[in-house]
Amino acid sequence: MTISLRPFVFTSGVTRPRDDRRDRELLAELASGRAEALAELYDRHAASLFRHGLALTRRRQDAEDLVQSVFVKLTATGAELLGVRQPASYLHRMLHTTWMDARRRIITGERVVELVTVGGQSARPAFEASIDIARALDELPEEQREVVVLHIVEGFSFREVGRLTGVSLFTAAGRYRLAIGRMRKLLGRQQGRV
């Protein structure tokens, strides 16, 4: 499933929607698989989430990546969305948690830690881990492998990756999420053999 969302445009002023009922309906629709609900949620909340992300990161690209990560995670949340009573608060908590996770990876000095750490286990020695990561990368489809390399290794934002690969920002972020999930499974299997 490919969903293309309009590019985000920053606007000043409070734009947070006050209609929690409509947001809950949209979350329920998204949980049931109606992808169009995601675009409306994005339109309703992206500006507010962007301002929150900008306050945390102080960089436009990083704030945009945070917002995209929230919406990528939202698509994978499923039935949990049915229990959300305050959608705006829920989305902002997701953004904050995503930022804290990113900071932990930055603080460790290794952006690759998210690939090497599987199921809460600590990373193995760097040489072994790099061999395993290379093997896992080789098993990814080309489009996912490209996004992982451009984002993690080269440091491009999801927006830049989208431009470089000719897809939307949201598609680039989605490919990344799928690739990371697949690599975690592959690395978990490899650790089980060691």
C-alpha positions in Angstrom: 0.0 0.0 0.0 1.4 3.3 -1.0 0.0 6.5 0.4 1.1 9.9 -0.9 0.5 12.8 1.5 0.8 16.4 0.4 4.1 18.1 1.4 4.0 19.8 4.7 3.8 23.6 4.7 4.5 25.4 8.0 1.9 27.9 9.1 1.9 30.0 12.2 -0.8 30.1 14.9 -2.7 27.3 16.7 -4.1 24.8 14.2 -4.8 21.9 16.4 -8.2 20.6 15.6 -10.7 20.7 18.4 -12.9 17.9 17.1 -11.6 14.8 19.0 -14.7 12.9 17.9 -13.7 13.2 14.2 -10.1 12.3 15.0 -11.3 9.2 16.9 -13.4 8.2 13.8 -10.4 8.6 11.6 -8.2 6.5 13.9 -10.9 3.8 13.9 -11.0 3.9 10.0 -7.2 3.7 9.9 -7.3 0.7 12.3 -9.8 -1.0 10.0 -7.5 -0.5 7.0 -8.9 2.6 5.3 -5.7 4.3 4.2 -7.4 7.6 3.2 -8.0 8.3 6.9 -4.2 8.7 7.3 -4.2 11.6 4.9 -6.9 13.5 6.7 -5.2 12.9 10.1 -2.0 14.2 8.6 -3.8 17.3 7.3 -5.3 17.9 10.7 -2.2 17.4 12.9 1.0 17.8 10.8 1.4 21.5 11.6 1.1 21.1 15.3 3.4 18.0 15.4 5.9 19.9 13.2 6.1 22.8 15.7 6.5 20.3 18.5 9.3 18.5 16.6 11.0 21.8 15.7 11.0 22.7 19.4 12.8 19.5 20.2 15.2 19.2 17.3 15.8 22.8 16.3 16.2 21.6 12.7 13.5 21.7 10.1 14.6 18.4 8.4 14.7 16.6 11.7 11.3 17.9 12.7 9.9 16.8 9.4 11.4 13.3 9.8 9.9 13.1 13.3 6.4 13.9 11.9 6.8 11.3 9.2 8.0 8.7 11.7 4.9 9.3 13.8 2.6 8.7 10.8 4.6 5.6 9.7 4.2 4.2 13.2 0.6 5.1 13.2 0.0 2.9 10.2 1.4 -0.1 12.0 -0.4 0.5 15.3 -3.6 -1.4 14.3 -6.4 -2.1 16.8 -4.7 -0.1 19.6 -6.0 3.0 17.9 -9.6 2.0 18.8 -8.8 2.8 22.5 -7.4 6.3 21.9 -9.6 8.9 23.6 -7.5 12.0 23.0 -6.0 11.7 19.5 -4.0 14.9 19.5 -2.3 14.1 22.8 -1.7 10.5 21.6 0.1 11.8 18.5 2.2 14.2 20.4 3.2 11.5 22.8 4.2 9.4 19.8 6.3 12.2 18.6 8.0 12.7 21.9 8.7 9.0 22.3 10.1 8.9 18.7 12.4 11.8 19.6 13.6 10.2 22.8 14.4 7.0 21.0 16.3 8.9 18.3 18.2 10.8 21.0 19.2 7.6 22.7 20.7 6.3 19.4 22.5 9.6 18.9 23.9 9.6 22.4 25.4 6.2 21.9 27.3 7.6 18.9 26.0 4.8 16.7 23.1 5.3 14.3 23.3 1.6 13.5 22.4 0.5 17.1 18.8 0.3 16.1 19.7 -2.4 13.6 22.1 -4.4 15.9 19.9 -4.3 19.0 17.3 -7.0 18.7 14.6 -7.7 21.3 16.3 -5.5 23.9 19.6 -7.4 23.7 22.7 -5.3 23.6 24.8 -5.0 20.5 27.5 -7.6 19.8 31.1 -6.7 19.0 31.2 -4.2 16.1 33.0 -6.6 13.7 30.5 -9.4 14.1 27.6 -6.9 14.0 28.8 -5.3 10.7 29.1 -8.7 9.0 25.5 -9.5 10.1 24.2 -6.1 9.0 25.8 -6.5 5.6 24.2 -10.0 5.2 20.8 -8.6 6.4 21.1 -5.7 3.9 21.8 -8.1 1.1 18.5 -9.9 1.8 16.4 -6.7 1.5 14.6 -5.8 -1.7 16.6 -3.2 -3.6 14.2 -0.3 -2.9 14.3 -0.9 0.9 18.1 -1.5 0.9 18.6 1.9 -0.9 16.4 3.8 1.6 18.3 2.2 4.6 21.7 3.2 3.2 20.7 6.7 2.2 19.0 7.4 5.6 21.3 5.6 8.1 24.7 5.5 6.4 24.5 8.7 4.3 22.4 10.7 6.7 19.7 12.0 4.3 16.3 12.9 5.7 13.3 11.0 4.5 12.3 14.0 2.3 15.8 13.9 0.6 15.6 10.2 0.2 12.2 10.6 -1.5 13.6 13.2 -3.8 16.7 11.1 -4.6 14.6 7.9 -5.3 11.7 9.6 -7.0 9.0 8.6 -4.4 7.0 10.6 -1.8 8.5 11.4 1.6 5.9 9.1 3.1 6.8 6.2 0.8 10.5 6.6 1.6 9.7 6.5 5.4 7.4 3.5 4.9 10.1 1.6 3.0 12.5 2.4 5.8 10.1 1.1 8.5 9.6 -2.2 6.5 13.3 -2.6 6.0 14.2 -2.1 9.7 11.5 -4.6 10.7 12.8 -7.1 8.3 16.4 -6.6 9.3 15.6 -7.0 13.0 14.0 -10.3 12.2 17.0 -11.4 10.1 19.5 -10.3 12.8 17.5 -12.1 15.4 17.7 -15.3 13.4 21.5 -14.8 12.9 21.9 -14.2 16.7 20.0 -17.4 17.4 22.5 -19.4 15.3 25.6 -18.0 17.0 
